[in-house]
Each structure stands twice: as structure tokens, then as C-alpha cells.
């Protein structure tokens, strides 16, 4: 069965990050390009911009040793370790977005050990989610009257996927439910075995009716 990465597990309550300041770069503007709620929301399904330099963030509170998967300076931006990224690249045939991310301690200004990346799964799977069997509802654009995305209605939501659409993929999202990042059994097992940290796992299902 596929596994949804629970967004509530991505960012422990005692971890807080903010935009880096001090080198003249407007990282708030840079960050919006890769935030689900802003730039990436508006351009999902299209090629995202490529950052020429690492994105910098500051850790205000939290543990010295960071997890492998967490929210960065905004709740719509995922940051992952090299361990997480390397497993994704090993399993999934799609080239996903991973931009080097430098993390600095707020008090000392020192850079954190380890390699981190701002991460976005690409290759969105259109019509992957089976709406009729999932805990989702349509969000309507009041100006156009058209559906622009789905919202989940359960915690955690029941999500059903079409086998014909997700076949061959190991991490994905539906463009209409782009915040729900889902991984395959094989990738989930590899992450658990490899000690990847920072997320909670919630079961999804493959629909037997809508293949």
C-alpha cells in the first residue's frame, strides 16, 4: 500500500526556522518560489525555477541534530537530508527538485553539519487520486466557478490511488492534491530500514474499483 507522509510529523513543535539575513539576498522572495502555498502552488505541474546558489535559512530553536525530513522557514517548504534525497533518487525514475540548503544557528551563526536540500516532488500524477473513494472535497474558484484543487477532510485522510497512474513511481503527488506527498511500499521500507527520521507514516490504498 502507498504511504502518505504526515505533514504534522514534519515539523516538531520545538523546531523553528526563519529566513537567513546578512548577505543582502532576499531569501523571503526566494523561498516563495518553492513554497506550496505560493510559487509552487501557482506553477504546479510546470518546471520550477532553478536556484543558482544555496538557499539559506536560520534555525531559531530545536535540536542540534536535525531530522531527515522537516518544514523549513515556511510550512509549505520541505527540507530533506542527503540520506532522504539519495533514497528518492535511487528508487524513483523522475528527477525531483532538490536545491542545496544551508542552515545556520541563530545564536552562534555557525553552519549546521550535514547536507540539506529544499525538496519538491515533481512529475505530478494527474487523476491519480480517486475522489469518489477518498476523504477529499473540491475547492471552487469563486471568480471562475472552476475546481482549482482538492482539500482533505479527514485526519489522517483516507486516500485511494489509481494503480494505472501510480505504476512505476515511488514518490508522488496529484496536482489537485499537491500537499499530499505519498511514497511506495518499497521506498517506505527502505527509509525505515535506513533510519530516515522526521515523518509519520499513514496508510493509503490502491483502489480495486478505479484502476
C-alpha positions as CSV (number, residue, x, y, z in Angstrom):
1,X,0.0,0.0,0.0
2,X,1.2,3.6,-0.6
3,X,2.1,5.7,2.4
4,X,1.3,9.4,3.0
5,X,4.0,11.5,4.7
6,X,2.1,13.1,7.5
7,X,2.6,16.9,7.5
8,X,2.1,17.1,11.2
9,X,5.2,14.9,11.7
10,X,7.4,17.1,9.5
11,X,7.9,19.8,12.0
12,X,8.2,19.1,15.7
13,X,6.8,21.8,17.9
14,X,10.2,22.8,19.2
15,X,11.7,23.4,15.8
16,X,11.5,26.9,14.4
17,X,13.3,28.3,11.3
18,X,13.3,31.7,9.6
19,X,14.8,33.3,6.5
20,X,18.5,34.0,6.6
21,X,19.6,37.6,6.8
22,X,23.0,39.1,6.5
23,X,24.3,38.7,2.9
24,X,22.0,41.0,1.1
25,X,19.8,38.3,-0.5
26,X,16.0,38.5,-0.1
27,X,15.5,34.9,1.0
28,X,11.8,35.5,1.7
29,X,11.3,36.2,-2.0
30,X,13.5,33.2,-3.0
31,X,11.6,30.9,-0.6
32,X,8.2,31.9,-2.1
33,X,9.3,30.4,-5.4
34,X,9.4,26.9,-3.8
35,X,6.6,27.2,-1.3
36,X,3.5,25.1,-2.0
37,X,1.3,28.0,-0.9
38,X,2.9,30.5,-3.3
39,X,5.1,30.0,-6.3
40,X,4.9,26.2,-6.5
41,X,1.2,26.3,-5.9
42,X,0.7,28.6,-8.9
43,X,3.0,26.6,-11.2
44,X,2.5,23.0,-10.1
45,X,3.0,20.7,-13.0
46,X,5.5,23.1,-14.6
47,X,9.2,23.3,-14.4
48,X,10.2,25.2,-11.2
49,X,12.9,27.9,-11.3
50,X,16.4,26.7,-10.7
51,X,18.4,28.5,-7.9
52,X,21.9,29.3,-8.8
53,X,23.0,29.5,-5.2
54,X,22.1,27.6,-2.0
55,X,19.0,28.7,-0.1
56,X,19.9,29.8,3.4
57,X,17.7,29.5,6.5
58,X,18.3,30.1,10.2
59,X,17.4,27.7,12.9
60,X,16.0,29.6,15.9
61,X,15.1,26.7,18.2
62,X,15.2,22.9,18.1
63,X,17.6,20.0,18.4
64,X,21.3,20.1,17.4
65,X,20.7,17.0,15.2
66,X,18.1,17.7,12.7
67,X,15.7,15.0,11.2
68,X,15.9,13.9,7.6
69,X,12.6,15.5,6.7
70,X,11.1,18.7,8.0
71,X,9.5,22.1,7.2
72,X,11.9,24.9,6.7
73,X,11.2,28.6,7.1
74,X,7.6,28.2,5.9
75,X,5.1,25.4,6.4
76,X,4.9,24.8,2.7
77,X,8.6,24.2,2.1
78,X,10.1,20.8,2.7
79,X,13.8,20.4,3.7
80,X,15.5,17.0,3.5
81,X,18.8,15.5,4.2
82,X,21.1,13.9,1.7
83,X,20.1,10.5,3.0
84,X,16.5,11.2,2.2
85,X,17.3,12.6,-1.2
86,X,19.6,9.8,-2.2
87,X,16.9,7.2,-1.5
88,X,14.4,9.1,-3.6
89,X,16.9,9.3,-6.5
90,X,17.7,5.6,-6.1
91,X,14.1,4.5,-6.3
92,X,12.1,6.9,-8.3
93,X,12.6,7.4,-12.1
94,X,11.6,11.1,-12.0
95,X,14.1,13.8,-11.4
96,X,12.8,15.8,-8.5
97,X,13.7,19.3,-7.3
98,X,16.4,19.4,-4.7
99,X,18.2,22.7,-4.1
100,X,21.1,22.8,-1.7
101,X,20.1,24.5,1.6
102,X,22.4,25.9,4.2
103,X,21.2,26.0,7.7
104,X,22.7,28.4,10.3
105,X,22.3,28.5,14.1
106,X,20.6,31.8,15.1
107,X,22.7,32.4,18.2
108,X,26.1,31.4,17.1
109,X,25.8,32.0,13.4
110,X,27.5,28.7,12.7
111,X,26.5,26.4,9.8
112,X,24.8,23.1,10.7
113,X,26.7,19.9,9.9
114,X,25.3,17.7,7.1
115,X,23.9,18.3,3.7
116,X,20.3,19.5,3.3
117,X,18.1,20.4,0.3
118,X,14.9,22.2,-0.3
119,X,12.9,19.4,-1.8
120,X,9.8,19.2,-4.1
121,X,8.4,16.0,-5.7
122,X,7.9,16.6,-9.4
123,X,6.2,14.6,-12.2
124,X,2.8,15.2,-10.7
125,X,0.3,12.3,-11.4
126,X,-2.8,13.8,-12.9
127,X,-6.0,11.9,-12.0
128,X,-4.0,9.8,-9.6
129,X,-6.4,10.3,-6.7
130,X,-9.7,8.6,-6.7
131,X,-12.0,11.3,-5.5
132,X,-15.0,9.1,-5.0
133,X,-13.2,6.9,-2.5
134,X,-11.0,9.5,-0.8
135,X,-11.5,12.0,2.1
136,X,-11.3,15.0,-0.2
137,X,-13.6,17.8,-1.3
138,X,-13.4,20.2,-4.2
139,X,-12.3,23.8,-3.8
140,X,-14.0,26.1,-6.2
141,X,-12.5,29.3,-7.5
142,X,-15.3,31.9,-6.7
143,X,-14.3,34.0,-9.7
144,X,-14.3,31.3,-12.4
145,X,-16.5,28.7,-10.8
146,X,-14.0,26.0,-11.6
147,X,-12.3,23.5,-9.4
148,X,-8.7,24.5,-8.7
149,X,-7.7,21.9,-6.0
150,X,-8.9,19.3,-3.6
151,X,-8.8,19.6,0.2
152,X,-8.6,16.7,2.6
153,X,-11.4,16.2,5.0
154,X,-10.0,13.6,7.4
155,X,-7.1,13.5,9.8
156,X,-5.4,11.5,8.6
157,X,-7.4,11.4,5.3
158,X,-8.4,8.2,3.5
159,X,-6.6,8.4,0.1
160,X,-7.2,6.0,-2.7
161,X,-5.0,5.8,-5.8
162,X,-5.3,4.5,-9.3
163,X,-2.9,1.7,-9.9
164,X,-2.6,2.5,-13.6
165,X,-1.5,6.1,-12.8
166,X,1.0,5.4,-10.0
167,X,2.6,2.3,-11.6
168,X,6.4,2.6,-11.6
169,X,6.5,5.6,-9.2
170,X,7.9,5.6,-5.7
171,X,7.2,9.2,-4.5
172,X,4.4,11.3,-6.0
173,X,1.6,13.8,-5.6
174,X,-1.6,14.6,-7.5
175,X,-1.5,18.2,-8.9
176,X,-5.0,18.7,-7.4
177,X,-3.8,17.5,-4.0
178,X,-0.3,18.7,-4.2
179,X,0.4,18.9,-0.5
180,X,-0.1,15.2,0.0
181,X,3.3,13.6,-0.7
182,X,3.0,9.8,-1.0
183,X,5.6,7.1,-1.2
184,X,5.5,3.4,-2.3
185,X,5.9,0.4,0.0
186,X,9.4,-0.2,-1.4
187,X,10.6,3.3,-0.7
188,X,8.9,3.4,2.7
189,X,10.6,0.2,3.7
190,X,14.0,1.5,2.6
191,X,13.5,4.7,4.6
192,X,12.5,2.8,7.7
193,X,15.4,0.4,7.3
194,X,17.8,3.2,6.7
195,X,16.7,5.1,9.9
196,X,15.3,8.1,8.0
197,X,13.6,10.4,10.5
198,X,11.2,13.3,10.7
199,X,7.9,12.0,9.3
200,X,4.9,9.9,10.4
201,X,3.5,7.3,8.1
202,X,-0.2,7.0,7.2
203,X,-1.6,4.2,5.0
204,X,-3.1,5.0,1.7
205,X,-4.8,2.4,-0.6
206,X,-4.9,1.4,-4.2
207,X,-8.5,1.3,-5.5
208,X,-9.8,-2.0,-6.7
209,X,-12.7,-0.3,-8.5
210,X,-10.9,2.5,-10.3
211,X,-7.7,1.0,-11.8
